[in-house]
């Protein structure tokens, strides 16, 4: 891995940790009872948080070495995609997921992961196409339907596609508890974007 790539990865991860910590501090969480008139101090994040990127970088290094030996190792390609996906480094994740999809084009989970990354990059049409492929392969694949509602409806304002996916999601045999929240979010988005 080149130094620039390592620096970008570490910088992106550190930025994500800082933003997440800052948002958590702003959100506050449960109110703490005031027990004295002295000003309250916020606890600093545990010292292990900034070091959390080291194991990830080590794993990425090991995985890259494995890909040098076997560039078509599906397990390694998926893991690399997952690591970058979890870090919301969409373009890097797409690179590995696209290779994995070429090797395993009928895996609905893999297609949905790739579609999620496309959605993160605002490539909504490509995202919805991946979700559609996943759902065609497995009509009970709730993740592809759920993500269709999010990307098509909430992000892309394609309410017709989102409503169709939501109806399928609501009719799955196991039922999905998130349907009411999705429906409410979709109605709000439709009200905000009536065109």
N, C-alpha and C positions, 0 to 999 in steps of 0.2 A: 504494500500500500504506500502511495506517495505521501510525503510529508504534508503537502497541501490538503490531501484528502483526509488525513488523520486530524489535521488542525481544524478543518471544516466540521468533521464529525464531532470532535471534542467541543468545539465552539457551539455547534447546534445543540448538542446535548446539554451543555452548561446553560445556554440560553433558556432551553425548555425547563430545566430544573428551577432556574431563577424566576421565570415567569410563573410557573406553577406555584412556587413558594409564595411569591408576591400576591397572587390571586387568592391563595388560601388565607394569607394574612388579612387581605382586604375583606374577604367573605367572613372571616372571623370564626365561624363555627359556633358551637354552643356558648352562650354567655357564661362567664365565670362570675360567681358571686363575689362582690366586693367585701373583703373582710377587714380592711384597714384603710386609713386615709392616705397612706403612702402610694405614690404612683406605681402602677403595675408595670412590670417589665415583660416583654414578649420573650419567649424562649427562643434561643438561636436554633437553627436546624441542627440535627445531629451531625457530628463531624464526618460520618460515613457518607453523607449525601454527595458532596463534591467528588468523592472517589468512585461513585457508582459507575462512571463511564469506563474505568479501567478494565473491569471484567468484560464489558461489552466490546471494547477495542481488542482485547485479547482473543475473544471468541471470533470476531470478524477476521482477525489475522489468521487464526487457525482454519477458518472456513475458506478464506481466499487461497491458502496453501492447498487445501483439499481440492478446490476447483482447478488449480494448476495441474494436479494429477488427473482429475476426472471432471472436465468441464460440463459434463452432462449428468452430474450427480444430482438427482431430483431432490433428495432430502436436504442437501446442502443449499441448493438454490432456493428452496422454500424457506429454510432457516434464515438465509441472508435477507430474503424479502421480508420475512417477519420482523427481523431486527430493525430494518430501516422503516418498515411500516409503523412499528411501535414508537419509533422516534419521530414519526411524521415527516420523514425525509422521503417524500413521495417519489421523486424522479429516480432516486437510487433504488427504492423498493421496486418500482416498475421494471427497471432493468433486469432484476432477478426473477420477478414474477413472470414477465413475458417469456423468458427462456424456459421457465418451468412449465408454462402453459403449452409451449411448443412440444414439450416432452410428454405432457399429460393433459391433452385438450378436453378431456371429459370429466375433470374434477371440479364439481360445483363450488367447493370451498376455495380452491385456488382461483377460479374465475371471479368469485366474489371478492377475494382479497385484492386481485388486480383491479377490479372495478372500483373498489373503495379508494385505491390510490389514484386512479384516474379522476375520481370525484374530488379528492383532495387537491388535485391540480386544476380543478374546474374544467376538466374535459368530460362534461356531463354526458354527452351523447355516447362516447366510448364506454363510460361507466355503466350506463343503462343497458348498452348492448351486452356487456359482460354479465350483468345480472340476469338479463333475459336468457342468455345461453345457459347459465347455471340453473335457472328455474325450468327451462325446457328439459334439461337432463334429469332434474329431480323436482317435480312439481310441489313436493312438501318441504323444499329447502327454504326455510323461513328467513334465513339471513339475506338471501338474494332479494326476497320480497321486501323485507324491512329496509334494506339499503336502497331499493328502487324508490320507495316512498320518500326517503331522505333526499337522495340526489335529484330525482326527477321533480318531485313536488316542492320540497323546501328550498333546494338550491336552484333548480332550473325553472321552477314555476310551470312545469308541464303537469298540470293537475289531472288531466285525463289519464295519463300513464300512472301517476301516483295513486289515484283513486282505484284503478283496476288492480294494482298490486296490493293495496290496502284491503280490498274486498277479498282477494285470494288469501291474504294473510289471516283475516278474520275467520275464514272458513276452513282453515287447516284442522285436521282431526284433533290435535292436541290443544288447539286454541292458544292464543298468545296474549299474555297479560298486558303487553305494551300497546295493544291496538287502541284503547281509549285515548292514551296520551298522544299517539301518532295522529289519530283523527283530529284531536283538538289542535295540534300544531299545524296540521294541514289546513284546517278551517281558518286559522289565524293567518297563515301565509296567503290563502286565497283572498281573504278580506283585505290584506295589505297590497295585493297585486291582482286587482280584479280583471285586468286585460287578458 
